[in-house]
């Protein structure tokens, strides 16, 4: 058995359903021969994004895999790995490598060396006999602890060498671990003593599938819940205690709840200080529950550290509160949260129903909120203004109905991510909202969705300008038009095999959305290009270009 067949057999044994890929790598053909579907992308970063989106929506229980050739293929995939690494998403990355005799010779590209800072673990395999041990360890690392991409670079020697003896492999499971009981007891006492506790929830709750425990904790403490951008949907946003999520946007009611808190319990969050989220003010009792010791005391002084799986941690905390008889129910604080949130939404209601021409972007978000069932929809954004315009308003009622991403904010990632989401949940309506700058990065991969019959919907906000960059390109734009971008993306989409529609008036959008949904049910991707106004407005950010 050749090395590439060994890899394919391991992937099959591990239940891999498809491989996102870009030739040339003999593993792709070997996978096809054993019934693993190859999805060939148009560029490597999008292929990596497909694998990433799949792993996110399945909470890492069904793993995304990306395969590419050595040299330029591995070089082009770097952005995808960096995005997965920044958001702690488990993806198996198998790039081919140079022959071992060429390793270290300039300008040959060695993926294992160059990806060291954007992978959770990486290894370079030079012998066919080492493929099974390397992949076995890779799958264990993918299923244990903090998420992140894992790289197994396969030298030509290993790929084309012969396996001596019989092939033997059995799938591996990951490990979960619970926090120290003494720390749990101390944290529970702090929570019980707090008058205004707030739950700060990250993506770790999603990967641990701990939403039920999180809801029980919030209700036991009558504690408002704020999620990070990647953590959005970990707590049902139609719940009275749901404050919402934040990115660069800073809704006033969300900031007020942080200011009033006397204790912040961060669950499944690295507590990374980032402009793409709301950082916790000082003067609070800080409790942090995370699966990785790397996160503790990284940015904040932590009073109580709970290192372990989010679900096991929440179960332990709930048991501790029960022993103390703490079960407040969704009471006065829940009502206060609901009033504050409703007041915020009322202030923005005119934007969400605007009849402006060119179209107000918030009108499109409002129409989708009214027209789509949030529990049967998976929606994501791209970087920049689409992210900021949707995150505070979209209500995610069930886990993974919203894919939030962006500590590394690469334009174009949303297209691959939503394809992966659709592959994971083919019966759901899967929508990606992009700007006209983002589609310029990855637009050709609409053809990947069409060729592979991945029925996604892409909504493009086209205002002909990179609005978010306006304050950084003042003279460059005034004197040279540097900030203009353009195109008829509906026509482009049609040429690539998708349904393409261009919407210029507000009342045209819902009929276009219905046509798009119908097309996707037959496996045809759809693009709705919406001609929107150049100005943008975000909660907590000054109006620009109005």
SEVEX-131302 format. One record per residue (C-alpha): z negated, y, x; residue number from 0. Coordinates in nm, 4 decimals. Layout:
         up      north       east   num
          Z          Y          X   NUM
...
This chain:
         up      north       east   num
     0.0000     0.0000     0.0000     0
     0.1010     0.3389     0.1347     1
    -0.1505     0.6196     0.1541     2
     0.0113     0.8190    -0.1246     3
    -0.0195     0.5151    -0.3523     4
    -0.3865     0.4841    -0.2601     5
    -0.4444     0.8428    -0.3735     6
    -0.2601     0.7858    -0.7020     7
    -0.4610     0.4719    -0.7748     8
    -0.7886     0.6555    -0.7101     9
    -0.6870     0.9384    -0.9447    10
    -0.5928     0.6869    -1.2119    11
    -0.9254     0.5048    -1.1717    12
    -1.1079     0.8374    -1.2087    13
    -0.9321     0.9087    -1.5385    14
    -0.7141     1.1973    -1.4178    15
    -0.4776     1.2813    -1.7040    16
    -0.2236     1.4990    -1.5271    17
    -0.1677     1.6679    -1.1939    18
    -0.0547     2.0273    -1.1732    19
     0.1727     2.0333    -0.8728    20
     0.4539     2.1821    -0.6728    21
     0.6725     1.9626    -0.4486    22
     0.7028     1.8378    -0.1869    23
     0.4278     1.5759    -0.1697    24
     0.4780     1.1992    -0.2134    25
     0.1544     1.1760    -0.4121    26
     0.3313     1.3418    -0.7067    27
     0.5839     1.0605    -0.7387    28
     0.3138     0.8005    -0.6830    29
     0.1111     0.9528    -0.9679    30
     0.4107     0.9423    -1.2008    31
     0.4583     0.5711    -1.1242    32
     0.1049     0.4926    -1.2417    33
     0.1345     0.7014    -1.5572    34
    -0.0262     1.0283    -1.4486    35
     0.1802     1.3164    -1.5836    36
     0.3074     1.5641    -1.3244    37
     0.3237     1.9273    -1.4410    38
     0.5418     2.1081    -1.1912    39
     0.4736     2.4818    -1.1831    40
     0.6927     2.7645    -1.0551    41
     0.4361     2.8861    -0.8041    42
     0.1297     2.7300    -0.6546    43
    -0.1306     2.9838    -0.7641    44
    -0.0375     2.9214    -1.1285    45
    -0.0536     2.5452    -1.0791    46
    -0.4024     2.5827    -0.9380    47
    -0.4865     2.8018    -1.2381    48
    -0.3707     2.5280    -1.4766    49
    -0.6073     2.2804    -1.3110    50
    -0.8826     2.5428    -1.3160    51
    -0.8433     2.6226    -1.6873    52
    -0.8473     2.2518    -1.7713    53
    -1.1733     2.1962    -1.5806    54
    -1.3346     2.4986    -1.7466    55
    -1.2542     2.3954    -2.1011    56
    -1.3705     2.0378    -2.0416    57
    -1.6864     2.1642    -1.8651    58
    -1.5810     1.9642    -1.5608    59
    -1.6142     1.6365    -1.7494    60
    -1.2360     1.5887    -1.7211    61
    -1.1260     1.7301    -1.3877    62
    -0.8231     1.9394    -1.3047    63
    -0.6208     1.8365    -0.9995    64
    -0.3671     2.0392    -0.8019    65
    -0.1287     1.8849    -0.5467    66
     0.1149     2.0630    -0.3158    67
     0.3072     2.0286     0.0055    68
     0.1735     2.1138     0.3475    69
     0.2451     2.4462     0.5145    70
     0.3903     2.6991     0.2685    71
     0.2617     2.5153    -0.0383    72
    -0.0944     2.5242     0.0851    73
    -0.0519     2.8852     0.1931    74
     0.0700     2.9927    -0.1509    75
    -0.2139     2.8145    -0.3313    76
    -0.4879     3.0156    -0.1606    77
    -0.5275     3.2688    -0.4416    78
    -0.5884     2.9917    -0.6944    79
    -0.8602     2.8348    -0.4830    80
    -1.0245     3.1737    -0.4279    81
    -1.0367     3.2342    -0.8034    82
    -1.1895     2.8927    -0.8765    83
    -1.4397     2.9392    -0.5957    84
    -1.5517     3.2810    -0.7187    85
    -1.6164     3.1376    -1.0662    86
    -1.7680     2.8056    -0.9454    87
    -1.5068     2.5844    -1.1134    88
    -1.4601     2.2227    -0.9982    89
    -1.0961     2.1511    -0.9073    90
    -0.9673     1.8753    -0.6805    91
    -0.7093     2.0170    -0.4393    92
    -0.4904     1.7726    -0.2459    93
    -0.2486     1.9486    -0.0118    94
    -0.0456     1.7447     0.2320    95
    -0.1148     1.8158     0.5970    96
     0.0755     1.8188     0.9218    97
     0.0824     1.5058     1.1331    98
    -0.2451     1.4799     1.3220    99
    -0.0592     1.5293     1.6522   100
     0.0477     1.8768     1.5336   101
    -0.2938     1.9950     1.4182   102
    -0.3971     2.3159     1.5908   103
    -0.0488     2.3979     1.7179   104
     0.0554     2.7502     1.6189   105
     0.1951     2.8379     1.3658   106
     0.1177     2.5157     1.1757   107
    -0.1127     2.5854     0.8783   108
    -0.4246     2.3716     0.8536   109
    -0.5573     2.3906     0.4997   110
    -0.8996     2.2430     0.5790   111
    -0.9697     2.5173     0.8341   112
    -0.8236     2.8069     0.6396   113
    -0.9819     2.7189     0.3044   114
    -1.3313     2.6787     0.4476   115
    -1.4612     2.9933     0.2778   116
    -1.3073     2.9296    -0.0667   117
    -1.3963     2.5634    -0.1179   118
    -1.7231     2.3887    -0.1912   119
    -1.6335     2.1104     0.0500   120
    -1.3237     2.0162     0.2465   121
    -1.2079     1.7367     0.4728   122
    -0.9035     1.6464     0.6791   123
    -0.8017     1.2806     0.6523   124
    -0.5905     1.1354     0.9337   125
    -0.6152     0.7633     0.8589   126
    -0.5106     0.5746     0.5480   127
    -0.8319     0.3738     0.5646   128
    -1.0324     0.6965     0.5199   129
    -0.8624     0.8080     0.1954   130
    -1.0843     0.6081    -0.0397   131
    -1.4152     0.7217     0.1182   132
    -1.2965     1.0829     0.1285   133
    -1.1865     1.0851    -0.2360   134
    -1.4985     0.9016    -0.3485   135
    -1.7141     1.1703    -0.1874   136
    -1.4879     1.4450    -0.3244   137
    -1.5364     1.3286    -0.6831   138
    -1.9118     1.3058    -0.6312   139
    -1.9215     1.6622    -0.4989   140
    -1.7090     1.7825    -0.7904   141
    -1.9537     1.6314    -1.0399   142
    -2.2792     1.7310    -0.8722   143
    -2.4509     2.0667    -0.8336   144
    -2.2808     2.4018    -0.8302   145
    -1.9112     2.3876    -0.9106   146
    -1.6230     2.4829    -0.6876   147
    -1.2915     2.3525    -0.5584   148
    -1.2979     2.0527    -0.3257   149
    -1.0138     2.0036    -0.0764   150
    -0.8858     1.6770     0.0659   151
    -0.6105     1.7563     0.3168   152
    -0.4030     1.4487     0.3938   153
    -0.2257     1.4260     0.7267   154
     0.1197     1.2677     0.7311   155
    -0.0379     0.9769     0.9172   156
    -0.2686     0.9042     0.6242   157
    -0.0028     0.9620     0.3561   158
     0.2608     0.7318     0.5003   159
     0.0352     0.4800     0.6738   160
    -0.0305     0.1338     0.5308   161
    -0.3672     0.0399     0.3842   162
    -0.4972    -0.2723     0.5496   163
    -0.6584    -0.5220     0.3139   164
    -0.7002    -0.4980    -0.0628   165
    -0.7353    -0.1694    -0.2498   166
    -1.0861    -0.1421    -0.3952   167
    -1.2289     0.1576    -0.5786   168
    -1.4685     0.2194    -0.8636   169
    -1.5228     0.5606    -1.0276   170
    -1.8245     0.7635    -0.9250   171
    -2.0613     0.9681    -1.1377   172
    -2.2435     1.2842    -1.0390   173
    -2.6145     1.3562    -1.0189   174
    -2.8332     1.5933    -1.2197   175
    -3.1745     1.7125    -1.1126   176
    -3.4603     1.8904    -1.2841   177
    -3.6718     2.1786    -1.1496   178
    -4.0198     2.1471    -1.0031   179
    -4.2699     2.1010    -1.2868   180
    -4.5183     2.3441    -1.1350   181
    -4.2565     2.6194    -1.1373   182
    -4.1648     2.5309    -1.4962   183
    -4.5281     2.5680    -1.6032   184
    -4.5546     2.9099    -1.4357   185
    -4.2243     3.0287    -1.5832   186
    -4.3241     2.9142    -1.9313   187
    -4.6502     3.1079    -1.9039   188
    -4.4567     3.4210    -1.8037   189
    -4.2183     3.3818    -2.0962   190
    -4.5021     3.3260    -2.3410   191
    -4.6811     3.6374    -2.2115   192
    -4.3737     3.8603    -2.2277   193
    -4.3448     4.0976    -2.5211   194
    -3.9744     4.1723    -2.4804   195
    -3.8071     3.8813    -2.2986   196
    -3.4282     3.8786    -2.2607   197
    -3.2106     3.5766    -2.1782   198
    -2.9367     3.6501    -1.9220   199
    -2.6942     3.3572    -1.9530   200
    -2.4256     3.2428    -1.7117   201
    -2.1542     2.9819    -1.6994   202
    -2.3945     2.7137    -1.5771   203
    -2.5060     2.6667    -1.9386   204
    -2.1475     2.5826    -2.0333   205
    -2.0978     2.3301    -1.7538   206
    -2.4330     2.1689    -1.8413   207
    -2.3387     2.1643    -2.2122   208
    -2.6740     2.3194    -2.2928   209
    -2.5869     2.5520    -2.5821   210
    -2.8142     2.3732    -2.8315   211
    -3.1122     2.4032    -2.5986   212
    -3.0284     2.7681    -2.5308   213
    -3.0218     2.8482    -2.9021   214
    -3.3554     2.6720    -2.9480   215
    -3.5103     2.8730    -2.6632   216
    -3.3769     3.2068    -2.7909   217
    -3.5188     3.1364    -3.1355   218
    -3.8536     3.0143    -3.0015   219
    -3.8947     3.3426    -2.8118   220
    -3.7106     3.5709    -3.0573   221
    -3.5269     3.6785    -2.7400   222
    -3.1943     3.8660    -2.7287   223
    -2.9192     3.6842    -2.5399   224
    -2.6737     3.8587    -2.3079   225
    -2.4051     3.6541    -2.1359   226
    -2.2164     3.7181    -1.8180   227
    -1.8388     3.7371    -1.8349   228
    -1.7919     3.3703    -1.7277   229
    -2.0844     3.2743    -1.9501   230
    -1.9400     3.4274    -2.2673   231
    -1.9387     3.1651    -2.5478   232
    -2.2363     2.9736    -2.4004   233
    -2.4400     3.1247    -2.6866   234
    -2.2833     3.1547    -3.0357   235
    -2.1901     3.5195    -3.0758   236
    -2.2271     3.5064    -3.4530   237
    -2.6008     3.4433    -3.4041   238
    -2.8434     3.7269    -3.4845   239
    -2.9822     3.7191    -3.1292   240
    -2.6420     3.7515    -2.9612   241
    -2.6037     4.0867    -2.7883   242
    -2.2645     3.9987    -2.6361   243
    -2.1160     4.0046    -2.2890   244
    -2.0178     4.2700    -2.0422   245
    -1.7733     4.3243    -1.7589   246
    -1.7081     4.6722    -1.6184   247
    -1.7683     4.7869    -1.9750   248
    -2.1264     4.8801    -2.0513   249
    -2.1863     4.8916    -2.4299   250
    -2.4851     5.1185    -2.4962   251
    -2.6789     4.8676    -2.7096   252
    -2.6520     4.6074    -2.4320   253
    -2.7833     4.8492    -2.1699   254
    -3.0679     4.9520    -2.3973   255
    -3.1842     4.5925    -2.4407   256
    -3.1924     4.5450    -2.0634   257
    -3.3904     4.8678    -2.0198   258
    -3.6481     4.7655    -2.2818   259
    -3.7002     4.4123    -2.1424   260
    -4.0225     4.3284    -1.9626   261
    -3.9034     3.9804    -1.8564   262
    -3.5496     3.8578    -1.7811   263
    -3.4815     3.4841    -1.7778   264
    -3.1476     3.4208    -1.6030   265
    -3.0160     3.0760    -1.6949   266
    -2.7111     2.9198    -1.5296   267
    -2.6406     3.2452    -1.3486   268
    -2.6156     3.3225    -0.9785   269
    -2.7441     3.6751    -1.0516   270
    -2.4719     3.8168    -0.8294   271
    -2.4571     4.1954    -0.8302   272
    -2.0992     4.2752    -0.9253   273
    -1.9044     4.5630    -1.0792   274
    -1.7637     4.3038    -1.3213   275
    -2.0919     4.2614    -1.5036   276
    -2.4141     4.4375    -1.5941   277
    -2.6794     4.4228    -1.3261   278
    -3.0438     4.3860    -1.4248   279
    -3.2585     4.7005    -1.3864   280
    -3.5715     4.6853    -1.1728   281
    -3.9279     4.6514    -1.2897   282
    -3.8886     4.3205    -1.4754   283
    -4.0509     3.9828    -1.4339   284
    -3.7558     3.7810    -1.3030   285
    -3.7126     3.4101    -1.3769   286
    -3.3988     3.2422    -1.2442   287
    -3.2759     2.8963    -1.3408   288
    -2.9777     2.7855    -1.1345   289
    -2.8357     2.4606    -1.0059   290
    -2.8103     2.5967    -0.6512   291
    -3.0796     2.7172    -0.4133   292
    -2.8111     2.9412    -0.2601   293
    -2.8558     3.1765    -0.5564   294
    -3.2321     3.2248    -0.5359   295
    -3.3508     3.5566    -0.3854   296
    -2.9866     3.6327    -0.3012   297
    -2.9758     3.9724    -0.4735   298
    -3.3035     3.9983    -0.6632   299
    -3.6674     3.9241    -0.5842   300
    -3.7384     3.6249    -0.8087   301
    -4.0860     3.5655    -0.9529   302
    -4.0184     3.2111    -1.0735   303
    -3.7344     2.9936    -0.9394   304
    -3.6187     2.6891    -1.1367   305
    -3.3601     2.4956    -0.9359   306
    -3.1864     2.2289    -1.1385   307
    -2.9385     2.1435    -1.4101   308
    -2.9417     2.4054    -1.6875   309
    -2.9826     2.1527    -1.9669   310
    -3.2691     1.9680    -1.8005   311
    -3.4305     2.3018    -1.7175   312
    -3.4063     2.4314    -2.0723   313
    -3.5465     2.1062    -2.2089   314
    -3.8444     2.1364    -1.9738   315
    -3.9038     2.5005    -2.0694   316
    -3.8829     2.4181    -2.4416   317
    -4.1351     2.1383    -2.3972   318
    -4.3687     2.3796    -2.2191   319
    -4.3426     2.6394    -2.4958   320
    -4.4078     2.3716    -2.7563   321
    -4.7270     2.2735    -2.5767   322
    -4.8390     2.6374    -2.5935   323
    -4.7444     2.6612    -2.9600   324
    -4.4846     2.9332    -2.9019   325
    -4.2177     2.9267    -3.1740   326
    -4.1577     3.2781    -3.3011   327
    -3.8269     3.2156    -3.4758   328
    -3.5418     3.4627    -3.5060   329
    -3.7563     3.7512    -3.6266   330
    -3.7938     4.1266    -3.5748   331
    -3.6123     4.1384    -3.2421   332
    -3.3208     3.9401    -3.3864   333
    -3.2932     4.1920    -3.6688   334
    -3.3038     4.4800    -3.4220   335
    -3.0281     4.3200    -3.2119   336
    -2.8115     4.2698    -3.5189   337
    -2.8554     4.6333    -3.6259   338
    -2.7735     4.7670    -3.2788   339
    -2.4675     4.5478    -3.2474   340
    -2.3433     4.6427    -3.5938   341
    -2.3889     5.0108    -3.5107   342
    -2.1815     4.9679    -3.1962   343
    -1.9031     4.7859    -3.3825   344
    -1.9062     5.0462    -3.6611   345
    -1.8481     5.3198    -3.4024   346
    -1.5365     5.1348    -3.2846   347
    -1.4085     5.0257    -3.6261   348
    -1.1464     5.3003    -3.6413   349
    -0.9981     5.1791    -3.3124   350
    -0.9775     4.8195    -3.4374   351
    -0.7911     4.9313    -3.7515   352
    -0.5855     5.2151    -3.6032   353
    -0.2321     5.2801    -3.7336   354
    -0.1292     5.4672    -3.4168   355
     0.2236     5.4389    -3.2773   356
     0.2566     5.3478    -2.9926   357
     0.0095     5.0801    -3.0950   358
    -0.3585     5.1018    -3.0112   359
    -0.4572     4.7887    -2.8155   360
    -0.7782     4.7574    -3.0155   361
    -0.5742     4.7231    -3.3360   362
    -0.4214     4.4057    -3.1939   363
    -0.7657     4.2681    -3.1057   364
    -0.8886     4.3593    -3.4546   365
    -0.5937     4.1831    -3.6187   366
    -0.6519     3.8694    -3.4133   367
    -1.0214     3.8706    -3.5015   368
    -0.9349     3.8816    -3.8719   369
    -0.6466     3.6360    -3.8553   370
    -0.7679     3.3627    -3.6203   371
    -1.0528     3.1174    -3.6662   372
    -1.2688     3.1748    -3.3596   373
    -1.3964     2.8175    -3.3626   374
    -1.0405     2.6787    -3.3525   375
    -0.9094     2.9263    -3.0964   376
    -0.9405     2.9526    -2.7196   377
    -0.8737     3.3002    -2.5912   378
    -0.8698     3.4507    -2.2464   379
    -0.7819     3.7822    -2.0913   380
    -0.6203     3.8930    -1.7728   381
    -0.7748     4.1280    -1.5202   382
    -0.7908     4.5010    -1.5781   383
    -0.7798     4.6775    -1.9133   384
    -0.7118     4.3677    -2.1321   385
    -1.0387     4.2163    -2.0079   386
    -1.2362     4.5331    -2.0754   387
    -1.0787     4.5892    -2.4159   388
    -1.1528     4.2437    -2.5538   389
    -1.4814     4.1256    -2.4033   390
    -1.7150     4.3427    -2.6101   391
    -1.5351     4.2773    -2.9391   392
    -1.4175     3.9181    -2.9491   393
    -1.6736     3.6974    -3.1215   394
    -1.6908     3.3516    -2.9624   395
    -1.8765     3.1213    -3.2052   396
    -1.8583     2.7943    -3.0093   397
    -1.8654     2.6981    -2.6407   398
    -1.5407     2.7511    -2.4472   399
    -1.3729     2.9362    -2.7347   400
    -1.3452     3.2191    -2.4807   401
    -1.2639     3.1826    -2.1118   402
    -1.4251     3.4690    -1.9254   403
    -1.3382     3.5059    -1.5596   404
    -1.3146     3.7620    -1.2922   405
    -1.5561     3.8123    -1.0026   406
    -1.2283     3.7738    -0.8163   407
    -0.9940     3.9632    -1.0453   408
    -0.6471     3.8396    -0.9598   409
    -0.3744     3.9674    -1.1865   410
    -0.1921     3.6800    -1.3528   411
    -0.4616     3.4118    -1.3495   412
    -0.4911     3.4035    -1.7292   413
    -0.1480     3.2438    -1.7782   414
    -0.2296     2.9316    -1.5784   415
    -0.5814     2.9166    -1.7228   416
    -0.4601     2.9164    -2.0828   417
    -0.2070     2.6428    -2.0058   418
    -0.4908     2.4310    -1.8708   419
    -0.6951     2.5098    -2.1817   420
    -0.4115     2.3946    -2.4079   421
    -0.3762     2.0706    -2.2130   422
    -0.7488     2.0128    -2.2619   423
    -0.7521     2.1078    -2.6323   424
    -0.3969     2.0570    -2.7682   425
    -0.4991     2.1110    -3.1321   426
    -0.6446     2.4570    -3.0734   427
    -0.4589     2.7884    -3.0775   428
    -0.4650     2.9076    -2.7167   429
    -0.4050     3.2775    -2.6524   430
    -0.3786     3.4766    -2.3304   431
    -0.3776     3.8573    -2.3336   432
    -0.2073     4.0211    -2.0357   433
    -0.0952     4.3614    -1.9251   434
     0.2545     4.4462    -1.8078   435
     0.1366     4.4419    -1.4459   436
    -0.0129     4.0920    -1.4791   437
     0.2998     3.9377    -1.6304   438
     0.4933     4.0726    -1.3332   439
     0.2866     3.8501    -1.1066   440
     0.3409     3.5180    -1.2847   441
     0.5942     3.5648    -1.5638   442
     0.8338     3.2966    -1.4434   443
     0.5728     3.0333    -1.5216   444
     0.6339     3.0893    -1.8907   445
     0.9193     2.8509    -1.8166   446
     0.6620     2.5987    -1.6906   447
     0.4972     2.6079    -2.0336   448
     0.8347     2.5760    -2.2072   449
     0.9580     2.2869    -1.9906   450
     0.6321     2.0972    -2.0298   451
     0.5951     2.1811    -2.4006   452
     0.2603     2.3533    -2.3577   453
     0.2341     2.5587    -2.6745   454
     0.0445     2.8686    -2.5662   455
     0.0615     3.2231    -2.7002   456
     0.0848     3.5114    -2.4545   457
     0.0238     3.8630    -2.5849   458
     0.1525     4.1293    -2.3453   459
     0.0280     4.4864    -2.3724   460
     0.3275     4.6857    -2.2496   461
     0.2688     5.0550    -2.1925   462
     0.5053     5.0884    -1.8966   463
     0.2294     5.1950    -1.6627   464
    -0.0629     5.0457    -1.4713   465
    -0.3155     5.2470    -1.6687   466
    -0.6224     5.1278    -1.4826   467
    -0.4732     5.2500    -1.1525   468
    -0.4031     5.6029    -1.2735   469
    -0.7028     5.7594    -1.1036   470
    -0.6057     5.6037    -0.7683   471
    -0.2348     5.6939    -0.7763   472
    -0.2363     6.0600    -0.8735   473
     0.0018     6.2217    -0.6234   474
     0.1834     5.8942    -0.5635   475
     0.2668     5.8818    -0.9326   476
     0.3300     6.2511    -0.9866   477
     0.5653     6.2813    -0.6895   478
     0.7181     5.9335    -0.6745   479
     0.6506     5.7566    -1.0062   480
     0.4523     5.4913    -0.8193   481
     0.2510     5.3798    -1.1227   482
     0.5402     5.2951    -1.3549   483
     0.6198     4.9334    -1.4371   484
     0.8778     4.8205    -1.6886   485
     1.0652     4.5443    -1.8590   486
     1.1546     4.3837    -2.1891   487
     0.9293     4.0818    -2.1711   488
     1.0294     3.9363    -2.5067   489
     1.3873     3.9033    -2.3826   490
     1.2615     3.7519    -2.0593   491
     1.0534     3.5008    -2.2539   492
     1.3518     3.3927    -2.4625   493
     1.5576     3.3399    -2.1485   494
     1.2855     3.1075    -2.0171   495
     1.2718     2.8914    -2.3307   496
     0.9813     3.0548    -2.5149   497
     0.9803     3.2340    -2.8468   498
     0.9982     3.6032    -2.7578   499
     0.9043     3.8835    -2.9982   500
     0.8682     4.2575    -2.9465   501
     0.6266     4.4479    -3.1692   502
     0.6448     4.8267    -3.1913   503
     0.4533     4.8969    -3.5161   504
     0.1008     4.7841    -3.6071   505
     0.1935     4.6005    -3.9260   506
     0.4464     4.3883    -3.7367   507
     0.1866     4.2060    -3.5310   508
     0.0345     3.9590    -3.7775   509
     0.3755     3.8297    -3.8953   510
     0.4708     3.7905    -3.5278   511
     0.1452     3.6046    -3.4649   512
     0.2170     3.3662    -3.7522   513
     0.5623     3.2922    -3.6109   514
     0.4089     3.2364    -3.2688   515
     0.1512     2.9922    -3.4077   516
     0.4255     2.8007    -3.5866   517
     0.6298     2.7747    -3.2647   518
     0.3336     2.6476    -3.0638   519
     0.2691     2.3704    -3.3141   520
     0.6073     2.2323    -3.2104   521
     0.5156     2.2636    -2.8413   522
     0.7097     2.5848    -2.7791   523
     0.5221     2.8656    -2.6034   524
     0.5429     3.2101    -2.7576   525
     0.5297     3.5594    -2.6127   526
     0.4426     3.8635    -2.8232   527
     0.5208     4.1821    -2.6364   528
     0.3324     4.4732    -2.7937   529
     0.4409     4.8266    -2.7079   530
     0.1064     5.0021    -2.6749   531
    -0.0134     5.3496    -2.5949   532
    -0.0607     5.4537    -2.2337   533
    -0.4194     5.5695    -2.2761   534
    -0.7136     5.3353    -2.2579   535
    -1.0713     5.3561    -2.3731   536
    -1.3549     5.1192    -2.2879   537
    -1.7133     5.1023    -2.4057   538
    -1.9204     5.2751    -2.1416   539
    -1.6189     5.4121    -1.9567   540
    -1.4594     5.7579    -1.9980   541
    -1.1304     5.7882    -2.1795   542
    -0.8347     5.8177    -1.9411   543
    -0.4746     5.9228    -2.0012   544
    -0.5345     6.0161    -2.3679   545
